[in-house]
Amino acid sequence: MKKGGKREGSGRKRSENKKIRVSFSLAPDVVTYLNSRTDKPKAQVIEDAVRSLRDQLLALQIRFKDRY
C-alpha cells in the first residue's frame, strides 16, 4: 500500500540515494574525536573521512599502476 493521499502520485517520493543505518563499535579515542567535532554531525565527519581516504587510495593505485 502506498503512503500518502488518495490521489495518484500523492505523498512523499522515495529517495534514490537512501542512507542505510548501521552500528559500529568505535575505539574511545575515535569517540572523543567525534564528540569534539561540533561543526558537523558525527555521521558526516565519518563519511567525509572515508571518502577522503578512498580518494587517496585510488590516487596511490593510479600512481603505482603508472610506474609498473
N, CA, C and O atoms as a Maestro MAE file, in Angstrom:
{
 s_m_m2io_version
 :::
 2.0.0
}

f_m_ct {
 s_m_title
 :::
 protein
 m_atom[272] {
  # First column is atom index #
  i_m_mmod_type
  r_m_x_coord
  r_m_y_coord
  r_m_z_coord
  i_m_residue_number
  s_m_chain_name
  s_m_pdb_residue_name
  s_m_pdb_atom_name
  i_m_atomic_number
  :::
  1 25 0.845 -1.186 0.000 1 A "MET " " N  " 7
  2 3 0.000 0.000 0.000 1 A "MET " " CA " 6
  3 2 0.884 1.240 0.000 1 A "MET " " C  " 6
  4 15 1.832 1.332 0.779 1 A "MET " " O  " 8
  5 25 0.575 2.183 -0.867 2 A "LYS " " N  " 7
  6 3 1.349 3.405 -0.963 2 A "LYS " " CA " 6
  7 2 1.018 4.337 0.190 2 A "LYS " " C  " 6
  8 15 -0.117 4.398 0.662 2 A "LYS " " O  " 8
  9 25 2.039 5.061 0.630 3 A "LYS " " N  " 7
  10 3 1.809 6.055 1.681 3 A "LYS " " CA " 6
  11 2 1.507 7.383 1.017 3 A "LYS " " C  " 6
  12 15 2.075 7.701 -0.028 3 A "LYS " " O  " 8
  13 25 0.654 8.129 1.592 4 A "GLY " " N  " 7
  14 3 0.295 9.419 1.025 4 A "GLY " " CA " 6
  15 2 -1.213 9.544 0.926 4 A "GLY " " C  " 6
  16 15 -1.953 8.868 1.641 4 A "GLY " " O  " 8
  17 25 -1.654 10.399 0.048 5 A "GLY " " N  " 7
  18 3 -3.076 10.647 -0.107 5 A "GLY " " CA " 6
  19 2 -3.745 9.648 -1.036 5 A "GLY " " C  " 6
  20 15 -3.140 8.668 -1.470 5 A "GLY " " O  " 8
  21 25 -4.996 9.921 -1.326 6 A "LYS " " N  " 7
  22 3 -5.786 9.026 -2.174 6 A "LYS " " CA " 6
  23 2 -5.488 9.223 -3.656 6 A "LYS " " C  " 6
  24 15 -5.698 8.317 -4.463 6 A "LYS " " O  " 8
  25 25 -4.999 10.401 -4.008 7 A "ARG " " N  " 7
  26 3 -4.765 10.684 -5.419 7 A "ARG " " CA " 6
  27 2 -3.505 9.981 -5.931 7 A "ARG " " C  " 6
  28 15 -2.569 9.727 -5.173 7 A "ARG " " O  " 8
  29 25 -3.501 9.679 -7.205 8 A "GLU " " N  " 7
  30 3 -2.350 9.050 -7.854 8 A "GLU " " CA " 6
  31 2 -1.144 9.981 -7.778 8 A "GLU " " C  " 6
  32 15 -1.255 11.161 -8.109 8 A "GLU " " O  " 8
  33 25 0.009 9.465 -7.345 9 A "GLY " " N  " 7
  34 3 1.230 10.256 -7.282 9 A "GLY " " CA " 6
  35 2 1.351 11.144 -6.063 9 A "GLY " " C  " 6
  36 15 2.309 11.909 -5.955 9 A "GLY " " O  " 8
  37 25 0.414 11.063 -5.151 10 A "SER " " N  " 7
  38 3 0.488 11.919 -3.967 10 A "SER " " CA " 6
  39 2 1.418 11.288 -2.933 10 A "SER " " C  " 6
  40 15 1.737 10.102 -3.008 10 A "SER " " O  " 8
  41 25 1.830 12.073 -2.002 11 A "GLY " " N  " 7
  42 3 2.707 11.584 -0.938 11 A "GLY " " CA " 6
  43 2 4.168 11.826 -1.249 11 A "GLY " " C  " 6
  44 15 4.525 12.306 -2.324 11 A "GLY " " O  " 8
  45 25 4.992 11.487 -0.299 12 A "ARG " " N  " 7
  46 3 6.431 11.690 -0.432 12 A "ARG " " CA " 6
  47 2 7.019 10.668 -1.397 12 A "ARG " " C  " 6
  48 15 6.714 9.478 -1.324 12 A "ARG " " O  " 8
  49 25 7.864 11.150 -2.298 13 A "LYS " " N  " 7
  50 3 8.517 10.264 -3.255 13 A "LYS " " CA " 6
  51 2 9.669 9.536 -2.551 13 A "LYS " " C  " 6
  52 15 10.298 10.082 -1.645 13 A "LYS " " O  " 8
  53 25 9.932 8.312 -2.973 14 A "ARG " " N  " 7
  54 3 11.025 7.537 -2.387 14 A "ARG " " CA " 6
  55 2 12.362 8.075 -2.866 14 A "ARG " " C  " 6
  56 15 12.526 8.433 -4.032 14 A "ARG " " O  " 8
  57 25 13.301 8.124 -1.954 15 A "SER " " N  " 7
  58 3 14.635 8.608 -2.268 15 A "SER " " CA " 6
  59 2 15.420 7.538 -3.006 15 A "SER " " C  " 6
  60 15 15.356 6.360 -2.653 15 A "SER " " O  " 8
  61 25 16.163 7.945 -4.035 16 A "GLU " " N  " 7
  62 3 17.008 7.003 -4.767 16 A "GLU " " CA " 6
  63 2 18.287 6.710 -3.993 16 A "GLU " " C  " 6
  64 15 18.827 5.608 -4.088 16 A "GLU " " O  " 8
  65 25 18.773 7.675 -3.234 17 A "ASN " " N  " 7
  66 3 20.025 7.529 -2.501 17 A "ASN " " CA " 6
  67 2 19.752 7.431 -1.001 17 A "ASN " " C  " 6
  68 15 20.316 8.186 -0.208 17 A "ASN " " O  " 8
  69 25 18.909 6.522 -0.632 18 A "LYS " " N  " 7
  70 3 18.550 6.377 0.767 18 A "LYS " " CA " 6
  71 2 19.738 5.866 1.563 18 A "LYS " " C  " 6
  72 15 20.420 4.931 1.143 18 A "LYS " " O  " 8
  73 25 19.982 6.480 2.711 19 A "LYS " " N  " 7
  74 3 21.083 6.048 3.556 19 A "LYS " " CA " 6
  75 2 20.666 4.817 4.346 19 A "LYS " " C  " 6
  76 15 19.487 4.616 4.637 19 A "LYS " " O  " 8
  77 25 21.643 4.009 4.684 20 A "ILE " " N  " 7
  78 3 21.411 2.776 5.417 20 A "ILE " " CA " 6
  79 2 21.968 2.938 6.826 20 A "ILE " " C  " 6
  80 15 23.107 3.372 7.002 20 A "ILE " " O  " 8
  81 25 21.174 2.595 7.813 21 A "ARG " " N  " 7
  82 3 21.596 2.718 9.204 21 A "ARG " " CA " 6
  83 2 22.418 1.492 9.585 21 A "ARG " " C  " 6
  84 15 21.988 0.354 9.398 21 A "ARG " " O  " 8
  85 25 23.621 1.747 10.128 22 A "VAL " " N  " 7
  86 3 24.495 0.675 10.594 22 A "VAL " " CA " 6
  87 2 25.032 1.040 11.973 22 A "VAL " " C  " 6
  88 15 25.054 2.209 12.358 22 A "VAL " " O  " 8
  89 25 25.459 0.032 12.701 23 A "SER " " N  " 7
  90 3 26.037 0.247 14.030 23 A "SER " " CA " 6
  91 2 27.478 -0.228 14.035 23 A "SER " " C  " 6
  92 15 27.807 -1.254 13.440 23 A "SER " " O  " 8
  93 25 28.338 0.529 14.715 24 A "PHE " " N  " 7
  94 3 29.747 0.189 14.837 24 A "PHE " " CA " 6
  95 2 30.172 0.346 16.290 24 A "PHE " " C  " 6
  96 15 29.621 1.161 17.030 24 A "PHE " " O  " 8
  97 25 31.151 -0.441 16.681 25 A "SER " " N  " 7
  98 3 31.832 -0.233 17.951 25 A "SER " " CA " 6
  99 2 33.114 0.516 17.630 25 A "SER " " C  " 6
  100 15 33.924 0.054 16.826 25 A "SER " " O  " 8
  101 25 33.301 1.670 18.257 26 A "LEU " " N  " 7
  102 3 34.455 2.514 17.966 26 A "LEU " " CA " 6
  103 2 35.364 2.613 19.178 26 A "LEU " " C  " 6
  104 15 34.920 2.503 20.320 26 A "LEU " " O  " 8
  105 25 36.636 2.820 18.907 27 A "ALA " " N  " 7
  106 3 37.618 3.000 19.970 27 A "ALA " " CA " 6
  107 2 37.314 4.299 20.725 27 A "ALA " " C  " 6
  108 15 36.783 5.247 20.147 27 A "ALA " " O  " 8
  109 25 37.649 4.336 22.007 28 A "PRO " " N  " 7
  110 3 37.352 5.541 22.811 28 A "PRO " " CA " 6
  111 2 37.955 6.823 22.253 28 A "PRO " " C  " 6
  112 15 37.329 7.880 22.335 28 A "PRO " " O  " 8
  113 25 39.170 6.752 21.682 29 A "ASP " " N  " 7
  114 3 39.777 7.971 21.137 29 A "ASP " " CA " 6
  115 2 39.022 8.484 19.919 29 A "ASP " " C  " 6
  116 15 38.962 9.693 19.691 29 A "ASP " " O  " 8
  117 25 38.443 7.576 19.132 30 A "VAL " " N  " 7
  118 3 37.648 7.981 17.974 30 A "VAL " " CA " 6
  119 2 36.354 8.650 18.442 30 A "VAL " " C  " 6
  120 15 35.932 9.659 17.877 30 A "VAL " " O  " 8
  121 25 35.738 8.092 19.461 31 A "VAL " " N  " 7
  122 3 34.502 8.677 20.000 31 A "VAL " " CA " 6
  123 2 34.786 10.064 20.580 31 A "VAL " " C  " 6
  124 15 33.996 10.991 20.402 31 A "VAL " " O  " 8
  125 25 35.919 10.198 21.273 32 A "THR " " N  " 7
  126 3 36.294 11.507 21.832 32 A "THR " " CA " 6
  127 2 36.470 12.524 20.707 32 A "THR " " C  " 6
  128 15 36.026 13.667 20.817 32 A "THR " " O  " 8
  129 25 37.125 12.097 19.624 33 A "TYR " " N  " 7
  130 3 37.316 12.994 18.483 33 A "TYR " " CA " 6
  131 2 35.975 13.386 17.868 33 A "TYR " " C  " 6
  132 15 35.742 14.559 17.573 33 A "TYR " " O  " 8
  133 25 35.100 12.409 17.676 34 A "LEU " " N  " 7
  134 3 33.800 12.706 17.079 34 A "LEU " " CA " 6
  135 2 32.991 13.647 17.968 34 A "LEU " " C  " 6
  136 15 32.303 14.538 17.468 34 A "LEU " " O  " 8
  137 25 33.071 13.454 19.264 35 A "ASN " " N  " 7
  138 3 32.349 14.336 20.189 35 A "ASN " " CA " 6
  139 2 32.929 15.747 20.194 35 A "ASN " " C  " 6
  140 15 32.216 16.709 20.478 35 A "ASN " " O  " 8
  141 25 34.229 15.876 19.878 36 A "SER " " N  " 7
  142 3 34.850 17.206 19.869 36 A "SER " " CA " 6
  143 2 34.478 18.000 18.617 36 A "SER " " C  " 6
  144 15 34.587 19.226 18.604 36 A "SER " " O  " 8
  145 25 34.041 17.307 17.571 37 A "ARG " " N  " 7
  146 3 33.663 17.976 16.328 37 A "ARG " " CA " 6
  147 2 32.219 18.449 16.435 37 A "ARG " " C  " 6
  148 15 31.291 17.661 16.255 37 A "ARG " " O  " 8
  149 25 32.031 19.707 16.722 38 A "THR " " N  " 7
  150 3 30.673 20.246 16.861 38 A "THR " " CA " 6
  151 2 30.216 20.956 15.592 38 A "THR " " C  " 6
  152 15 29.067 21.388 15.502 38 A "THR " " O  " 8
  153 25 31.121 21.081 14.598 39 A "ASP " " N  " 7
  154 3 30.761 21.795 13.382 39 A "ASP " " CA " 6
  155 2 29.928 20.960 12.417 39 A "ASP " " C  " 6
  156 15 29.194 21.508 11.594 39 A "ASP " " O  " 8
  157 25 30.039 19.625 12.515 40 A "LYS " " N  " 7
  158 3 29.306 18.732 11.615 40 A "LYS " " CA " 6
  159 2 28.716 17.582 12.422 40 A "LYS " " C  " 6
  160 15 29.220 17.252 13.495 40 A "LYS " " O  " 8
  161 25 27.657 16.977 11.914 41 A "PRO " " N  " 7
  162 3 27.149 15.755 12.546 41 A "PRO " " CA " 6
  163 2 28.199 14.649 12.470 41 A "PRO " " C  " 6
  164 15 29.004 14.612 11.540 41 A "PRO " " O  " 8
  165 25 28.187 13.760 13.443 42 A "LYS " " N  " 7
  166 3 29.174 12.679 13.505 42 A "LYS " " CA " 6
  167 2 29.161 11.827 12.245 42 A "LYS " " C  " 6
  168 15 30.219 11.449 11.741 42 A "LYS " " O  " 8
  169 25 27.991 11.523 11.738 43 A "ALA " " N  " 7
  170 3 27.901 10.704 10.526 43 A "ALA " " CA " 6
  171 2 28.574 11.403 9.350 43 A "ALA " " C  " 6
  172 15 29.220 10.750 8.531 43 A "ALA " " O  " 8
  173 25 28.431 12.712 9.261 44 A "GLN " " N  " 7
  174 3 29.047 13.463 8.168 44 A "GLN " " CA " 6
  175 2 30.564 13.448 8.287 44 A "GLN " " C  " 6
  176 15 31.260 13.340 7.277 44 A "GLN " " O  " 8
  177 25 31.092 13.557 9.516 45 A "VAL " " N  " 7
  178 3 32.537 13.505 9.727 45 A "VAL " " CA " 6
  179 2 33.086 12.158 9.265 45 A "VAL " " C  " 6
  180 15 34.119 12.102 8.598 45 A "VAL " " O  " 8
  181 25 32.393 11.068 9.622 46 A "ILE " " N  " 7
  182 3 32.834 9.729 9.238 46 A "ILE " " CA " 6
  183 2 32.754 9.555 7.724 46 A "ILE " " C  " 6
  184 15 33.687 9.031 7.116 46 A "ILE " " O  " 8
  185 25 31.653 9.987 7.107 47 A "GLU " " N  " 7
  186 3 31.509 9.862 5.656 47 A "GLU " " CA " 6
  187 2 32.602 10.641 4.928 47 A "GLU " " C  " 6
  188 15 33.185 10.141 3.966 47 A "GLU " " O  " 8
  189 25 32.879 11.852 5.381 48 A "ASP " " N  " 7
  190 3 33.918 12.665 4.741 48 A "ASP " " CA " 6
  191 2 35.281 11.996 4.867 48 A "ASP " " C  " 6
  192 15 36.055 11.986 3.911 48 A "ASP " " O  " 8
  193 25 35.584 11.435 6.043 49 A "ALA " " N  " 7
  194 3 36.880 10.788 6.262 49 A "ALA " " CA " 6
  195 2 37.026 9.552 5.383 49 A "ALA " " C  " 6
  196 15 38.084 9.334 4.793 49 A "ALA " " O  " 8
  197 25 35.991 8.752 5.291 50 A "VAL " " N  " 7
  198 3 36.057 7.533 4.475 50 A "VAL " " CA " 6
  199 2 36.202 7.885 3.005 50 A "VAL " " C  " 6
  200 15 36.997 7.265 2.298 50 A "VAL " " O  " 8
  201 25 35.451 8.864 2.539 51 A "ARG " " N  " 7
  202 3 35.561 9.265 1.133 51 A "ARG " " CA " 6
  203 2 36.937 9.845 0.823 51 A "ARG " " C  " 6
  204 15 37.494 9.583 -0.243 51 A "ARG " " O  " 8
  205 25 37.488 10.627 1.744 52 A "SER " " N  " 7
  206 3 38.811 11.202 1.553 52 A "SER " " CA " 6
  207 2 39.867 10.105 1.481 52 A "SER " " C  " 6
  208 15 40.738 10.140 0.612 52 A "SER " " O  " 8
  209 25 39.797 9.141 2.379 53 A "LEU " " N  " 7
  210 3 40.741 8.032 2.370 53 A "LEU " " CA " 6
  211 2 40.606 7.212 1.090 53 A "LEU " " C  " 6
  212 15 41.607 6.807 0.499 53 A "LEU " " O  " 8
  213 25 39.365 6.967 0.663 54 A "ARG " " N  " 7
  214 3 39.139 6.229 -0.579 54 A "ARG " " CA " 6
  215 2 39.790 6.951 -1.758 54 A "ARG " " C  " 6
  216 15 40.444 6.321 -2.590 54 A "ARG " " O  " 8
  217 25 39.609 8.270 -1.830 55 A "ASP " " N  " 7
  218 3 40.185 9.044 -2.930 55 A "ASP " " CA " 6
  219 2 41.713 8.989 -2.906 55 A "ASP " " C  " 6
  220 15 42.347 8.885 -3.956 55 A "ASP " " O  " 8
  221 25 42.309 9.060 -1.701 56 A "GLN " " N  " 7
  222 3 43.759 8.983 -1.576 56 A "GLN " " CA " 6
  223 2 44.276 7.622 -2.023 56 A "GLN " " C  " 6
  224 15 45.296 7.536 -2.708 56 A "GLN " " O  " 8
  225 25 43.581 6.565 -1.641 57 A "LEU " " N  " 7
  226 3 43.993 5.218 -2.028 57 A "LEU " " CA " 6
  227 2 43.881 5.021 -3.532 57 A "LEU " " C  " 6
  228 15 44.754 4.408 -4.147 57 A "LEU " " O  " 8
  229 25 42.817 5.537 -4.125 58 A "LEU " " N  " 7
  230 3 42.671 5.437 -5.579 58 A "LEU " " CA " 6
  231 2 43.789 6.189 -6.303 58 A "LEU " " C  " 6
  232 15 44.298 5.723 -7.322 58 A "LEU " " O  " 8
  233 25 44.163 7.346 -5.776 59 A "ALA " " N  " 7
  234 3 45.245 8.124 -6.381 59 A "ALA " " CA " 6
  235 2 46.563 7.365 -6.281 59 A "ALA " " C  " 6
  236 15 47.353 7.376 -7.224 59 A "ALA " " O  " 8
  237 25 46.808 6.708 -5.153 60 A "LEU " " N  " 7
  238 3 48.026 5.913 -4.999 60 A "LEU " " CA " 6
  239 2 48.037 4.722 -5.946 60 A "LEU " " C  " 6
  240 15 49.080 4.376 -6.500 60 A "LEU " " O  " 8
  241 25 46.887 4.099 -6.132 61 A "GLN " " N  " 7
  242 3 46.806 2.966 -7.052 61 A "GLN " " CA " 6
  243 2 47.127 3.402 -8.472 61 A "GLN " " C  " 6
  244 15 47.813 2.688 -9.203 61 A "GLN " " O  " 8
  245 25 46.639 4.559 -8.860 62 A "ILE " " N  " 7
  246 3 46.891 5.064 -10.210 62 A "ILE " " CA " 6
  247 2 48.381 5.359 -10.377 62 A "ILE " " C  " 6
  248 15 48.966 5.018 -11.405 62 A "ILE " " O  " 8
  249 25 49.005 5.996 -9.364 63 A "ARG " " N  " 7
  250 3 50.430 6.291 -9.442 63 A "ARG " " CA " 6
  251 2 51.243 5.001 -9.512 63 A "ARG " " C  " 6
  252 15 52.182 4.900 -10.301 63 A "ARG " " O  " 8
  253 25 50.888 4.028 -8.699 64 A "PHE " " N  " 7
  254 3 51.626 2.767 -8.674 64 A "PHE " " CA " 6
  255 2 51.457 2.032 -9.999 64 A "PHE " " C  " 6
  256 15 52.406 1.440 -10.515 64 A "PHE " " O  " 8
  257 25 50.268 2.072 -10.534 65 A "LYS " " N  " 7
  258 3 49.987 1.406 -11.807 65 A "LYS " " CA " 6
  259 2 50.781 2.036 -12.938 65 A "LYS " " C  " 6
  260 15 51.256 1.330 -13.828 65 A "LYS " " O  " 8
  261 25 50.932 3.360 -12.917 66 A "ASP " " N  " 7
  262 3 51.676 4.051 -13.970 66 A "ASP " " CA " 6
  263 2 53.169 3.745 -13.906 66 A "ASP " " C  " 6
  264 15 53.842 3.762 -14.937 66 A "ASP " " O  " 8
  265 25 53.695 3.468 -12.727 67 A "ARG " " N  " 7
  266 3 55.131 3.199 -12.581 67 A "ARG " " CA " 6
  267 2 55.498 1.808 -13.077 67 A "ARG " " C  " 6
  268 15 56.595 1.612 -13.599 67 A "ARG " " O  " 8
  269 25 54.612 0.851 -12.924 68 A "TYR " " N  " 7
  270 3 54.968 -0.546 -13.222 68 A "TYR " " CA " 6
  271 2 54.120 -1.122 -14.300 68 A "TYR " " C  " 6
  272 15 54.293 -2.285 -14.666 68 A "TYR " " O  " 8
  :::
 }
 m_bond[271] {
  # First column is bond index #
  i_m_from
  i_m_to
  i_m_order
  :::
  1 1 2 1
  2 2 3 1
  3 3 4 2
  4 3 5 1
  5 5 6 1
  6 6 7 1
  7 7 8 2
  8 7 9 1
  9 9 10 1
  10 10 11 1
  11 11 12 2
  12 11 13 1
  13 13 14 1
  14 14 15 1
  15 15 16 2
  16 15 17 1
  17 17 18 1
  18 18 19 1
  19 19 20 2
  20 19 21 1
  21 21 22 1
  22 22 23 1
  23 23 24 2
  24 23 25 1
  25 25 26 1
  26 26 27 1
  27 27 28 2
  28 27 29 1
  29 29 30 1
  30 30 31 1
  31 31 32 2
  32 31 33 1
  33 33 34 1
  34 34 35 1
  35 35 36 2
  36 35 37 1
  37 37 38 1
  38 38 39 1
  39 39 40 2
  40 39 41 1
  41 41 42 1
  42 42 43 1
  43 43 44 2
  44 43 45 1
  45 45 46 1
  46 46 47 1
  47 47 48 2
  48 47 49 1
  49 49 50 1
  50 50 51 1
  51 51 52 2
  52 51 53 1
  53 53 54 1
  54 54 55 1
  55 55 56 2
  56 55 57 1
  57 57 58 1
  58 58 59 1
  59 59 60 2
  60 59 61 1
  61 61 62 1
  62 62 63 1
  63 63 64 2
  64 63 65 1
  65 65 66 1
  66 66 67 1
  67 67 68 2
  68 67 69 1
  69 69 70 1
  70 70 71 1
  71 71 72 2
  72 71 73 1
  73 73 74 1
  74 74 75 1
  75 75 76 2
  76 75 77 1
  77 77 78 1
  78 78 79 1
  79 79 80 2
  80 79 81 1
  81 81 82 1
  82 82 83 1
  83 83 84 2
  84 83 85 1
  85 85 86 1
  86 86 87 1
  87 87 88 2
  88 87 89 1
  89 89 90 1
  90 90 91 1
  91 91 92 2
  92 91 93 1
  93 93 94 1
  94 94 95 1
  95 95 96 2
  96 95 97 1
  97 97 98 1
  98 98 99 1
  99 99 100 2
  100 99 101 1
  101 101 102 1
  102 102 103 1
  103 103 104 2
  104 103 105 1
  105 105 106 1
  106 106 107 1
  107 107 108 2
  108 107 109 1
  109 109 110 1
  110 110 111 1
  111 111 112 2
  112 111 113 1
  113 113 114 1
  114 114 115 1
  115 115 116 2
  116 115 117 1
  117 117 118 1
  118 118 119 1
  119 119 120 2
  120 119 121 1
  121 121 122 1
  122 122 123 1
  123 123 124 2
  124 123 125 1
  125 125 126 1
  126 126 127 1
  127 127 128 2
  128 127 129 1
  129 129 130 1
  130 130 131 1
  131 131 132 2
  132 131 133 1
  133 133 134 1
  134 134 135 1
  135 135 136 2
  136 135 137 1
  137 137 138 1
  138 138 139 1
  139 139 140 2
  140 139 141 1
  141 141 142 1
  142 142 143 1
  143 143 144 2
  144 143 145 1
  145 145 146 1
  146 146 147 1
  147 147 148 2
  148 147 149 1
  149 149 150 1
  150 150 151 1
  151 151 152 2
  152 151 153 1
  153 153 154 1
  154 154 155 1
  155 155 156 2
  156 155 157 1
  157 157 158 1
  158 158 159 1
  159 159 160 2
  160 159 161 1
  161 161 162 1
  162 162 163 1
  163 163 164 2
  164 163 165 1
  165 165 166 1
  166 166 167 1
  167 167 168 2
  168 167 169 1
  169 169 170 1
  170 170 171 1
  171 171 172 2
  172 171 173 1
  173 173 174 1
  174 174 175 1
  175 175 176 2
  176 175 177 1
  177 177 178 1
  178 178 179 1
  179 179 180 2
  180 179 181 1
  181 181 182 1
  182 182 183 1
  183 183 184 2
  184 183 185 1
  185 185 186 1
  186 186 187 1
  187 187 188 2
  188 187 189 1
  189 189 190 1
  190 190 191 1
  191 191 192 2
  192 191 193 1
  193 193 194 1
  194 194 195 1
  195 195 196 2
  196 195 197 1
  197 197 198 1
  198 198 199 1
  199 199 200 2
  200 199 201 1
  201 201 202 1
  202 202 203 1
  203 203 204 2
  204 203 205 1
  205 205 206 1
  206 206 207 1
  207 207 208 2
  208 207 209 1
  209 209 210 1
  210 210 211 1
  211 211 212 2
  212 211 213 1
  213 213 214 1
  214 214 215 1
  215 215 216 2
  216 215 217 1
  217 217 218 1
  218 218 219 1
  219 219 220 2
  220 219 221 1
  221 221 222 1
  222 222 223 1
  223 223 224 2
  224 223 225 1
  225 225 226 1
  226 226 227 1
  227 227 228 2
  228 227 229 1
  229 229 230 1
  230 230 231 1
  231 231 232 2
  232 231 233 1
  233 233 234 1
  234 234 235 1
  235 235 236 2
  236 235 237 1
  237 237 238 1
  238 238 239 1
  239 239 240 2
  240 239 241 1
  241 241 242 1
  242 242 243 1
  243 243 244 2
  244 243 245 1
  245 245 246 1
  246 246 247 1
  247 247 248 2
  248 247 249 1
  249 249 250 1
  250 250 251 1
  251 251 252 2
  252 251 253 1
  253 253 254 1
  254 254 255 1
  255 255 256 2
  256 255 257 1
  257 257 258 1
  258 258 259 1
  259 259 260 2
  260 259 261 1
  261 261 262 1
  262 262 263 1
  263 263 264 2
  264 263 265 1
  265 265 266 1
  266 266 267 1
  267 267 268 2
  268 267 269 1
  269 269 270 1
  270 270 271 1
  271 271 272 2
  :::
 }
}
